[in-house]
Every structure is written in structure tokens, then in C-alpha cells.
Amino acid sequence: MIGRLALCLTLAPATAGAFDLALPLDCTLGETCFIQQFPDHDPGPAARDFTCGSLTYDGHDGTDFALVSDAAMAAGVTVRAAADGVVRGMRDGMADLRISDPAAPALNGQDCGNGIAITHAHGWETQYCHLKRGSVQVAAGQKVQAGQALGQVGLSGNTEFPHLHLTVRRNGRPVDPFVPDAQACGPAAKGLWQAPLPYVAGGIVSAGFAPEIPEFDAVKAGTAPPASDTAPALVFWAQLYGTRKGDRLILQLSGPLETLVEESFTFDRPQARAFRAVGRKLRDDSWPPGTYHGTARLMRDGAEIDRVVSKVILP
């Protein structure tokens, strides 16, 4: 996210001089990254993405490619130029801190955090926000080619999760790269992308096992403690994104001999990120040795839209 805009966002049509965009970061959609939010097409205070779905917020002018955890960010995910161009400007040096962190500095208009703006032919521009501090590899005035490394995904600026915010503009106005010539609720098509990027309307980010219900911050950071054979409890958790009101999450935890617990959770409101867990307390000196399975199923309108199966082997 880069903050709510003071005025309603107007997406400009791209009627001529269109150009192709490469995937702007080194990740696999649906596995190591996912699209958390799209540009907002609603002209008023409400918000809707190009499918009239809810994966956006009021005034959002770009596409957010989110990582699964802070640990993935720390390991390093390269951000790359989406097209040939010239670096118009860059900024580095801002800390990688969630905006909700008490230690986060005042933004003073620098919502993008560490970022890079690149100009292209025919009035096009791309902007890359929330880069990791110290990772920027280009300078103003430098020519770059599509696919060239620019920096790494970070947590700088106005954001609550590690991601790359990519804004595409034509003649100074934002363009939705998924539907550059269409209004909201238009068909999901190739758009400006060299290869079509799928629209996934929410899903399961990650899942795992722990000896107690972990803190949500630890889940997001990728530092939730692992399960053990003598832990006082065995917990199976799942992290989700893009949930809608009425969505249902089914969590099942099974041991070597039986199903230990199964529970269903219904969401009463849309959430950008959500977290739920189920577990069983230890009743003996240790957990029976063997393989334990956890299954997370996200249901919407009676249909399963995502499923994750995890396992852990206890000695």
C-alpha cells in the first residue's frame, strides 16, 4: 500500500503506444508471491478491482506483489525493470519497518519508501515502491533494460507487509496494466503483461504447525515456533489473504491414528490478511510418533477456492 489518495483515482485508458510489461520481481505467483491488491476502479469512496472484486482499497493506484513472509524478504527477492527505459529518480535509506511499528519514522510524503521511477517511450512510466533499504542498484539518468535488477522487495514506506507496489502511468495518469482499455468489471485479459497474469480472488498464504497458537506477527514474519514431540499442544495454523464476508475456512488436524480436531471458521467481514488456528492439548508425556497432517480449505459460495495440505513428522 502507499496510502489513501486525497482525490478519487481516475485510471487512464491506454489507447495508443502501449508497451509490454515483464513480471517485475523474481517470484512464482501462487507459490512464493501473490497479488494482494489491484488498482481501484471505483470513482467514489468505495473500492473495487477490475473484476468488481474486493482486492483493492480506496485510491489504490498500483499492483501489490506480496511475499509470503518477512523471512522471504530477508532472504532477498530481486525487483526487476518491467520494460526498457531511463531512471527518472530513486530513493534509498528508509528503514524496513511496518507503518504500525512504534519505531517507524514519519513518512513526510514519502509513502513509496525506497523506490525507483523509470520513464519509457510514448509517455509511459513505471514506479517501484517499498524496496529494501540499501538494495537499490541504479541511479537517476541511468538507462535500464527489461529484466535488469533494480533492487529487492522490502518493507519501507507506508506498508504493513513486504511487497512490491508497481504503478504504471501514461502521461502522468495511472493505468491498470490488467485492463488498460477497459472499465471495472471488464474481462480478465492479457492487458499489458507479456504473459497473462492470473486473477486469484483470495487464498491461503501459508500454513504450518506450532507448539501453541502463534502470534500473528510471528506468522507474517515466518518465525512461528515449530512443533515438537513434547510440546504442551499441537497447533495447525493458516494465514489467508483477500477473504470476503461469508467465506469459510475449514481446518483439520490429523495424527497417525485419528483426526485430532476439525473446526470451521466463517468470516464476518472482508480482510486483507487473516489468521486462524486449531489444536489439541498433550494428554501424555509425549505425542505418539508418526506423521501429522494439517489441511486448510477456503470455501466461498459453497465452492472450494483454495486448499493447502501440510505435514510434520514427530519422532
Buried (B, 14 or more C-beta within 10 A) or exposed (E): BBBBBEEEBEBBBBEEEBBBBBBBBBBEBEEBBBBBBBBBBBEEEEBBBBBEBBBBBBBBBBBBBBBBBBEBBBEEBBBBBBBBBBBBEBBBEBBBBBBEEEEBEEBEEBBBBBBBBBBBEEBBBBBBBBBBBEBBBBEEEBEBEBBBBBBBBBBBBBBBBBBBBBBBBBEEBBBBBBBBBBEBEBEEEEBBBBEEBEBBBBBBBBBBBBBBBBEBEBBBBBEBBEBBBEBEBBBBBBBBBBBBEEBBBBBBBBBEEEEBBEBEBEBEEBBBBBBBBBBBEBEEEEBEEEEBBBBBBBBBEEEEBBBBEBEBEBE
